[in-house]
Amino acid sequence: MKNRLLLLMTLLLAQFSFAQLGSREIIKGQIISELTGIDNVTVFNISSNKGAVTDDLGFFTMYARPSDTLVFSSVIFKSKKLVLTENDFKVIVLKIKLEEFINELDEVVVTPSTLTGDLEKDAKNIKVTDKQSAFNSGEISDMQLEKDFQSTQFNTAMPSDLSIPYGMDFVKIGKMVGKLFGKEKSKDQPLVFTSNKNFQEAVKDKFTYHFFTETLGLKQEEIGLFLNYCDSDPNVRKLLATNKEIDLIDFLISKSKEYKNLRKE
């Protein structure tokens, strides 16, 4: 009789211990982060081989017990491992903070291939060929130039309103540079165009959206109508020729003023 009672107590104790060891309860948690995209974070209990995924607000629920190990992983967060304790089950919602995963990329040097609409910046980036023969002796008599490929060229004999350190009027400079390209060319020499596209397509390729909306002050829906208005000018095609970029900018700014005045009438 005593042996049976001892055996029964041993079985009950073993069953109770096994139940305590194997029982798991629902734990509710939430991912918190400085980022807004806290959904679709994978929560995996490697102790029970069960997993869950967070909702749009970062909440998740799963069965777990103290000493279970949870692993949190996502493409935008650093993976994190958490070993649960008794205190984690005493809170209503377990908060887990994750750090943003920063994927550092190699440095990329971007070289702009189109005009930005900034006259000063674009004029400096335009490559021109030095042909001093296009100027008369009065324009170059006081010029003292020294070839220097390390620093920006500076001409102290140039009028003050065209001085580089104090800001340049690139429209006037463009007209003077225009003497180098086209005005002194032979009439028999054909113009070299930078694009075989029509005027509207060529201009859209050259200039950014910012140029039309900010520099010219056009609305998005007005850009197409404005280019149609410019295209009606019989000399507009010549502005697509090589080294006519500054003249083209001057033309578009002038035409935008005319276009706005027509819209007001």
Secondary structure as a PSIPRED ss2 file (coil, helix, strand):
# PSIPRED VFORMAT (PSIPRED V4.0)

   1 M C   1.000  0.000  0.000
   2 K H   0.000  1.000  0.000
   3 N H   0.000  1.000  0.000
   4 R H   0.000  1.000  0.000
   5 L H   0.000  1.000  0.000
   6 L H   0.000  1.000  0.000
   7 L H   0.000  1.000  0.000
   8 L H   0.000  1.000  0.000
   9 M H   0.000  1.000  0.000
  10 T H   0.000  1.000  0.000
  11 L H   0.000  1.000  0.000
  12 L H   0.000  1.000  0.000
  13 L H   0.000  1.000  0.000
  14 A H   0.000  1.000  0.000
  15 Q H   0.000  1.000  0.000
  16 F H   0.000  1.000  0.000
  17 S H   0.000  1.000  0.000
  18 F H   0.000  1.000  0.000
  19 A H   0.000  1.000  0.000
  20 Q H   0.000  1.000  0.000
  21 L H   0.000  1.000  0.000
  22 G H   0.000  1.000  0.000
  23 S C   1.000  0.000  0.000
  24 R C   1.000  0.000  0.000
  25 E E   0.000  0.000  1.000
  26 I E   0.000  0.000  1.000
  27 I E   0.000  0.000  1.000
  28 K E   0.000  0.000  1.000
  29 G E   0.000  0.000  1.000
  30 Q E   0.000  0.000  1.000
  31 I E   0.000  0.000  1.000
  32 I E   0.000  0.000  1.000
  33 S C   1.000  0.000  0.000
  34 E C   1.000  0.000  0.000
  35 L C   1.000  0.000  0.000
  36 T C   1.000  0.000  0.000
  37 G C   1.000  0.000  0.000
  38 I C   1.000  0.000  0.000
  39 D C   1.000  0.000  0.000
  40 N C   1.000  0.000  0.000
  41 V C   1.000  0.000  0.000
  42 T E   0.000  0.000  1.000
  43 V E   0.000  0.000  1.000
  44 F E   0.000  0.000  1.000
  45 N E   0.000  0.000  1.000
  46 I C   1.000  0.000  0.000
  47 S C   1.000  0.000  0.000
  48 S C   1.000  0.000  0.000
  49 N C   1.000  0.000  0.000
  50 K E   0.000  0.000  1.000
  51 G E   0.000  0.000  1.000
  52 A E   0.000  0.000  1.000
  53 V E   0.000  0.000  1.000
  54 T C   1.000  0.000  0.000
  55 D C   1.000  0.000  0.000
  56 D C   1.000  0.000  0.000
  57 L C   1.000  0.000  0.000
  58 G C   1.000  0.000  0.000
  59 F E   0.000  0.000  1.000
  60 F E   0.000  0.000  1.000
  61 T E   0.000  0.000  1.000
  62 M E   0.000  0.000  1.000
  63 Y E   0.000  0.000  1.000
  64 A E   0.000  0.000  1.000
  65 R C   1.000  0.000  0.000
  66 P C   1.000  0.000  0.000
  67 S C   1.000  0.000  0.000
  68 D C   1.000  0.000  0.000
  69 T E   0.000  0.000  1.000
  70 L E   0.000  0.000  1.000
  71 V E   0.000  0.000  1.000
  72 F E   0.000  0.000  1.000
  73 S E   0.000  0.000  1.000
  74 S C   1.000  0.000  0.000
  75 V C   1.000  0.000  0.000
  76 I C   1.000  0.000  0.000
  77 F E   0.000  0.000  1.000
  78 K C   1.000  0.000  0.000
  79 S C   1.000  0.000  0.000
  80 K E   0.000  0.000  1.000
  81 K E   0.000  0.000  1.000
  82 L E   0.000  0.000  1.000
  83 V E   0.000  0.000  1.000
  84 L C   1.000  0.000  0.000
  85 T C   1.000  0.000  0.000
  86 E H   0.000  1.000  0.000
  87 N H   0.000  1.000  0.000
  88 D H   0.000  1.000  0.000
  89 F H   0.000  1.000  0.000
  90 K C   1.000  0.000  0.000
  91 V C   1.000  0.000  0.000
  92 I C   1.000  0.000  0.000
  93 V C   1.000  0.000  0.000
  94 L E   0.000  0.000  1.000
  95 K E   0.000  0.000  1.000
  96 I E   0.000  0.000  1.000
  97 K E   0.000  0.000  1.000
  98 L C   1.000  0.000  0.000
  99 E C   1.000  0.000  0.000
 100 E E   0.000  0.000  1.000
 101 F C   1.000  0.000  0.000
 102 I C   1.000  0.000  0.000
 103 N C   1.000  0.000  0.000
 104 E C   1.000  0.000  0.000
 105 L C   1.000  0.000  0.000
 106 D C   1.000  0.000  0.000
 107 E C   1.000  0.000  0.000
 108 V C   1.000  0.000  0.000
 109 V C   1.000  0.000  0.000
 110 V C   1.000  0.000  0.000
 111 T C   1.000  0.000  0.000
 112 P C   1.000  0.000  0.000
 113 S C   1.000  0.000  0.000
 114 T C   1.000  0.000  0.000
 115 L E   0.000  0.000  1.000
 116 T C   1.000  0.000  0.000
 117 G C   1.000  0.000  0.000
 118 D C   1.000  0.000  0.000
 119 L H   0.000  1.000  0.000
 120 E H   0.000  1.000  0.000
 121 K H   0.000  1.000  0.000
 122 D H   0.000  1.000  0.000
 123 A H   0.000  1.000  0.000
 124 K H   0.000  1.000  0.000
 125 N H   0.000  1.000  0.000
 126 I C   1.000  0.000  0.000
 127 K C   1.000  0.000  0.000
 128 V C   1.000  0.000  0.000
 129 T C   1.000  0.000  0.000
 130 D C   1.000  0.000  0.000
 131 K C   1.000  0.000  0.000
 132 Q H   0.000  1.000  0.000
 133 S H   0.000  1.000  0.000
 134 A H   0.000  1.000  0.000
 135 F C   1.000  0.000  0.000
 136 N C   1.000  0.000  0.000
 137 S H   0.000  1.000  0.000
 138 G H   0.000  1.000  0.000
 139 E H   0.000  1.000  0.000
 140 I H   0.000  1.000  0.000
 141 S C   1.000  0.000  0.000
 142 D C   1.000  0.000  0.000
 143 M C   1.000  0.000  0.000
 144 Q C   1.000  0.000  0.000
 145 L C   1.000  0.000  0.000
 146 E C   1.000  0.000  0.000
 147 K C   1.000  0.000  0.000
 148 D C   1.000  0.000  0.000
 149 F C   1.000  0.000  0.000
 150 Q C   1.000  0.000  0.000
 151 S C   1.000  0.000  0.000
 152 T C   1.000  0.000  0.000
 153 Q C   1.000  0.000  0.000
 154 F C   1.000  0.000  0.000
 155 N C   1.000  0.000  0.000
 156 T C   1.000  0.000  0.000
 157 A C   1.000  0.000  0.000
 158 M C   1.000  0.000  0.000
 159 P C   1.000  0.000  0.000
 160 S H   0.000  1.000  0.000
 161 D H   0.000  1.000  0.000
 162 L H   0.000  1.000  0.000
 163 S C   1.000  0.000  0.000
 164 I C   1.000  0.000  0.000
 165 P C   1.000  0.000  0.000
 166 Y C   1.000  0.000  0.000
 167 G C   1.000  0.000  0.000
 168 M C   1.000  0.000  0.000
 169 D C   1.000  0.000  0.000
 170 F H   0.000  1.000  0.000
 171 V H   0.000  1.000  0.000
 172 K H   0.000  1.000  0.000
 173 I H   0.000  1.000  0.000
 174 G H   0.000  1.000  0.000
 175 K H   0.000  1.000  0.000
 176 M H   0.000  1.000  0.000
 177 V H   0.000  1.000  0.000
 178 G H   0.000  1.000  0.000
 179 K H   0.000  1.000  0.000
 180 L H   0.000  1.000  0.000
 181 F C   1.000  0.000  0.000
 182 G C   1.000  0.000  0.000
 183 K C   1.000  0.000  0.000
 184 E C   1.000  0.000  0.000
 185 K C   1.000  0.000  0.000
 186 S C   1.000  0.000  0.000
 187 K C   1.000  0.000  0.000
 188 D C   1.000  0.000  0.000
 189 Q C   1.000  0.000  0.000
 190 P C   1.000  0.000  0.000
 191 L C   1.000  0.000  0.000
 192 V C   1.000  0.000  0.000
 193 F E   0.000  0.000  1.000
 194 T C   1.000  0.000  0.000
 195 S C   1.000  0.000  0.000
 196 N C   1.000  0.000  0.000
 197 K C   1.000  0.000  0.000
 198 N C   1.000  0.000  0.000
 199 F H   0.000  1.000  0.000
 200 Q H   0.000  1.000  0.000
 201 E H   0.000  1.000  0.000
 202 A H   0.000  1.000  0.000
 203 V H   0.000  1.000  0.000
 204 K H   0.000  1.000  0.000
 205 D H   0.000  1.000  0.000
 206 K H   0.000  1.000  0.000
 207 F E   0.000  0.000  1.000
 208 T C   1.000  0.000  0.000
 209 Y H   0.000  1.000  0.000
 210 H H   0.000  1.000  0.000
 211 F H   0.000  1.000  0.000
 212 F H   0.000  1.000  0.000
 213 T H   0.000  1.000  0.000
 214 E H   0.000  1.000  0.000
 215 T H   0.000  1.000  0.000
 216 L C   1.000  0.000  0.000
 217 G C   1.000  0.000  0.000
 218 L C   1.000  0.000  0.000
 219 K C   1.000  0.000  0.000
 220 Q H   0.000  1.000  0.000
 221 E H   0.000  1.000  0.000
 222 E H   0.000  1.000  0.000
 223 I H   0.000  1.000  0.000
 224 G H   0.000  1.000  0.000
 225 L H   0.000  1.000  0.000
 226 F H   0.000  1.000  0.000
 227 L H   0.000  1.000  0.000
 228 N H   0.000  1.000  0.000
 229 Y H   0.000  1.000  0.000
 230 C H   0.000  1.000  0.000
 231 D H   0.000  1.000  0.000
 232 S C   1.000  0.000  0.000
 233 D C   1.000  0.000  0.000
 234 P C   1.000  0.000  0.000
 235 N C   1.000  0.000  0.000
 236 V H   0.000  1.000  0.000
 237 R H   0.000  1.000  0.000
 238 K H   0.000  1.000  0.000
 239 L H   0.000  1.000  0.000
 240 L H   0.000  1.000  0.000
 241 A E   0.000  0.000  1.000
 242 T C   1.000  0.000  0.000
 243 N C   1.000  0.000  0.000
 244 K C   1.000  0.000  0.000
 245 E H   0.000  1.000  0.000
 246 I H   0.000  1.000  0.000
 247 D H   0.000  1.000  0.000
 248 L H   0.000  1.000  0.000
 249 I H   0.000  1.000  0.000
 250 D H   0.000  1.000  0.000
 251 F H   0.000  1.000  0.000
 252 L H   0.000  1.000  0.000
 253 I H   0.000  1.000  0.000
 254 S H   0.000  1.000  0.000
 255 K H   0.000  1.000  0.000
 256 S H   0.000  1.000  0.000
 257 K H   0.000  1.000  0.000
 258 E H   0.000  1.000  0.000
 259 Y H   0.000  1.000  0.000
 260 K H   0.000  1.000  0.000
 261 N H   0.000  1.000  0.000
 262 L H   0.000  1.000  0.000
 263 R H   0.000  1.000  0.000
 264 K H   0.000  1.000  0.000
 265 E C   1.000  0.000  0.000
